Amino acid sequence: MSTNAPNPVPGDEESTSNFPFVGWLRDVAPYIHSFREKTFVIAFAGELVKEIGLENLIEDIAMLHAMGMRIVLVHGIRPQIEEQLKLRKIKSKFGTSALNTYRITDAAALECVKEAAGELRLDIEAAFSRGLPNTPMAGSRISVISGNFITAMPVGVVDGVDYVHTGLVRKVDSTSITLSLDSNKIVLLSPLGFSPTGQAFNLAYEDVAASTAAALKADKLIFLSPYSGLRDVDGELITELSLPQLQDYMTEHKDIQSGLKGLLNISGKAVRSGVSRVHFLPCNQDGALLEELFTHDGIGMMLASSDIENLREANQDDVGGILQLTMPLEEEGILAARGQDVIERDIQRFSVIEHDRVLFGCAALFPFPNGVGELACLAVDADVQGSGDGERLLKRIEMRAKQENIKKLFVLTTRTEHWFLKRGFKRATVDDLPEERKQIYNWDRKSMVLTKDL
Ligand SMILES: CC(C)(COP(=O)(O)OP(=O)(O)OC[C@H]1O[C@@H](n2cnc3c(N)ncnc32)[C@H](O)[C@@H]1OP(=O)(O)O)[C@@H](O)C(=O)NCCC(=O)NCCS
């Protein structure tokens, strides 16, 4: 996958409408459906503000919020702190422990941290308050709430170095954050926390974001940072990996940059604490967030506890996704028409492939007497065809058939004969169909009949 090439407008080629956005909107609809009411913690590095500015990101987040996603936004401030230190002619000081590099935040540096955080927080609040003119969000009223949600503790003295006001997250007030999200607010968190004694601490925004995501058991934790992910032996970005794969990678590669290593460690911890997915996106690319969320391949790297692609039996929640896959093929005459109520009734006959909770393929098995079964409704999303999903679904159906003592599989197809022939099916005739199926054979469609002995 290329990380920098702009994607063509998805669906552009397939839609028969003259407006490219019609196809595009149809393509993103399953994502919108699956992300509704899900909790996303979106964290961005202070570098983003320097490199591409805040405005587009805030617009994108406002749009996600309008689509029904529950959003906690966390911002970093490292370059902004550097600026404040420079203004006051104070030298930056850092200390390195076995695990991390921390800023040493003395009293003077803490003032710079507060100044930097306050200024950026105000800029973000102002951007959300603009009513976003000239955008689809014009006139929208978005409430942003900040507060003392994070309890901090000092890093303390490590290897003889006192980190003074540099802290770690001790506790997240997830109840208050949840209440704010329930009342449709965007929660904004700065990398500052307070101890029960009222002291302020300079925190890493990665720590704030990961701890908050873990406390909320967020569906997604998204980092827009200078690190967009890990690379394979050919230098290609690894687009997805599971927690065990991350652990193997980190054991094999001792030379990972310390900033990225810290981010990966903290993300691994978040996934182990119940965060479903962590995404790593570049902070210097406008639109990276939308591209990651609304395209199959995304733009960055995604970490999950286990395999992200999932082949499983369908349930009632999948009816919408199956219709989305099959309806365009029914309209083209490739699949026989089946209404929503029929799919609902037969849902336990379907197997599906999902990727990050969005359906990309389906197939169904219908048993007939005398050990015969029909493979039907085999469909893979046009955007991901050719990557073996069709083959995996066929194998799954064959496995289910064997479990149900089905010895012979048949399929009716108008245009996919060769795909099945290559996979062990043989040409047959309508007379070879079970009597019950023969009676409802649609002579107008004139489907070819193929069979396979299992
Ligand atoms: C048929 C279908 C399910 C295959 O899904 P897929 O995920 O692309 O399948 P795979 O990745 O396992 O196989 C891809 C291979 O099949 C080939 N292929 C795809 N459609 C084909 C067709 N109609 N006829 C012959 N070969 C075909 C591809 O060229 C590719 O070949 P290659 O491996 O030599 O490059 C998918 O193309 C689809 O959904 N088609 C529309 C619906 C349909 O026809 N369903 C079957 C009717 S019951």
Ligand as a Chemical Component Dictionary entry (heavy atoms), coordinates in Angstrom:
data_LIG
# 
_chem_comp.id                   LIG 
_chem_comp.type                 NON-POLYMER 
_chem_comp.pdbx_formal_charge   0 
_chem_comp.three_letter_code    LIG 
# 
loop_
_chem_comp_atom.comp_id 
_chem_comp_atom.atom_id 
_chem_comp_atom.alt_atom_id 
_chem_comp_atom.type_symbol 
_chem_comp_atom.charge 
_chem_comp_atom.model_Cartn_x 
_chem_comp_atom.model_Cartn_y 
_chem_comp_atom.model_Cartn_z 
_chem_comp_atom.pdbx_ordinal 
LIG C1  C1  C 0 -16.362 -14.076 -7.496  1  
LIG C2  C2  C 0 -15.848 -13.270 -6.313  2  
LIG C3  C3  C 0 -16.653 -13.670 -5.086  3  
LIG C4  C4  C 0 -14.381 -13.589 -6.098  4  
LIG O1  O1  O 0 -13.938 -12.869 -4.970  5  
LIG P1  P1  P 0 -12.379 -12.471 -4.770  6  
LIG O2  O2  O 0 -12.172 -12.107 -3.367  7  
LIG O3  O3  O 0 -11.976 -11.522 -5.825  8  
LIG O4  O4  O 0 -11.734 -13.900 -5.058  9  
LIG P2  P2  P 0 -10.241 -14.352 -4.896  10 
LIG O5  O5  O 0 -9.370  -13.222 -4.480  11 
LIG O6  O6  O 0 -10.252 -15.583 -4.074  12 
LIG O7  O7  O 0 -9.926  -14.750 -6.419  13 
LIG C5  C5  C 0 -9.520  -13.766 -7.341  14 
LIG C6  C6  C 0 -9.290  -14.429 -8.697  15 
LIG O8  O8  O 0 -10.536 -14.729 -9.313  16 
LIG C7  C7  C 0 -10.590 -14.119 -10.596 17 
LIG N1  N1  N 0 -11.962 -13.739 -10.888 18 
LIG C8  C8  C 0 -12.722 -12.791 -10.303 19 
LIG N2  N2  N 0 -13.943 -12.756 -10.869 20 
LIG C9  C9  C 0 -13.960 -13.708 -11.820 21 
LIG C10 C10 C 0 -14.927 -14.148 -12.769 22 
LIG N3  N3  N 0 -16.142 -13.609 -12.848 23 
LIG N4  N4  N 0 -14.607 -15.165 -13.579 24 
LIG C11 C11 C 0 -13.391 -15.732 -13.522 25 
LIG N5  N5  N 0 -12.407 -15.358 -12.667 26 
LIG C12 C12 C 0 -12.702 -14.359 -11.837 27 
LIG C13 C13 C 0 -9.688  -12.924 -10.476 28 
LIG O9  O9  O 0 -9.233  -12.501 -11.740 29 
LIG C14 C14 C 0 -8.562  -13.481 -9.627  30 
LIG O10 O10 O 0 -7.735  -14.252 -10.429 31 
LIG P3  P3  P 0 -6.165  -14.449 -10.103 32 
LIG O11 O11 O 0 -6.113  -15.070 -8.736  33 
LIG O12 O12 O 0 -5.703  -15.347 -11.184 34 
LIG O13 O13 O 0 -5.622  -13.066 -10.139 35 
LIG C15 C15 C 0 -15.987 -11.764 -6.576  36 
LIG O14 O14 O 0 -15.379 -11.472 -7.806  37 
LIG C16 C16 C 0 -17.405 -11.252 -6.598  38 
LIG O15 O15 O 0 -17.956 -10.878 -5.575  39 
LIG N6  N6  N 0 -18.015 -11.202 -7.784  40 
LIG C17 C17 C 0 -19.364 -10.704 -7.941  41 
LIG C18 C18 C 0 -20.378 -11.665 -7.358  42 
LIG C19 C19 C 0 -20.349 -13.020 -7.992  43 
LIG O16 O16 O 0 -20.099 -13.191 -9.175  44 
LIG N7  N7  N 0 -20.650 -14.054 -7.172  45 
LIG C20 C20 C 0 -20.721 -15.407 -7.581  46 
LIG C21 C21 C 0 -22.093 -15.703 -8.027  47 
LIG S1  S1  S 0 -22.810 -16.880 -7.000  48 
# 
loop_
_chem_comp_bond.comp_id 
_chem_comp_bond.atom_id_1 
_chem_comp_bond.atom_id_2 
_chem_comp_bond.value_order 
_chem_comp_bond.pdbx_ordinal 
LIG C1  C2  SING 1  
LIG C2  C3  SING 2  
LIG C2  C4  SING 3  
LIG C2  C15 SING 4  
LIG C4  O1  SING 5  
LIG O1  P1  SING 6  
LIG P1  O2  DOUB 7  
LIG P1  O3  SING 8  
LIG P1  O4  SING 9  
LIG O4  P2  SING 10 
LIG P2  O5  DOUB 11 
LIG P2  O6  SING 12 
LIG P2  O7  SING 13 
LIG O7  C5  SING 14 
LIG C5  C6  SING 15 
LIG C6  O8  SING 16 
LIG C6  C14 SING 17 
LIG O8  C7  SING 18 
LIG C7  N1  SING 19 
LIG C7  C13 SING 20 
LIG N1  C8  SING 21 
LIG N1  C12 SING 22 
LIG C8  N2  DOUB 23 
LIG N2  C9  SING 24 
LIG C9  C10 SING 25 
LIG C9  C12 DOUB 26 
LIG C10 N3  SING 27 
LIG C10 N4  DOUB 28 
LIG N4  C11 SING 29 
LIG C11 N5  DOUB 30 
LIG N5  C12 SING 31 
LIG C13 O9  SING 32 
LIG C13 C14 SING 33 
LIG C14 O10 SING 34 
LIG O10 P3  SING 35 
LIG P3  O11 DOUB 36 
LIG P3  O12 SING 37 
LIG P3  O13 SING 38 
LIG C15 O14 SING 39 
LIG C15 C16 SING 40 
LIG C16 O15 DOUB 41 
LIG C16 N6  SING 42 
LIG N6  C17 SING 43 
LIG C17 C18 SING 44 
LIG C18 C19 SING 45 
LIG C19 O16 DOUB 46 
LIG C19 N7  SING 47 
LIG N7  C20 SING 48 
LIG C20 C21 SING 49 
LIG C21 S1  SING 50 
# 
